[in-house]
Amino acid sequence: MDFLTEFGITQTDLINITAIVVVLLIILGALRAVFRLTRTLMRTGCVIIFLIAGFLLLLSYLNPV
């Protein structure tokens, strides 16, 4: 993880982003169970969640402390 500190991304940032992704995936899984979402919608939801994670990682990189 030391290589990320060179870019201004702390371990706390990574833990927060991971927690957000896990919570969003749990919510997406619950929605699929309740509403019987199709595979395509589920796959799209996963892509959106990982795009959000990438965006948050980019914000961490661009916002040096």
Secondary structure by P-SEA (a helix, b strand, c coil): caaaaaacccaaaaaaaaaaaaaaaaaaaaaaaaccccaaaaaaaaaaaaaaaaaaaaaaaaccc
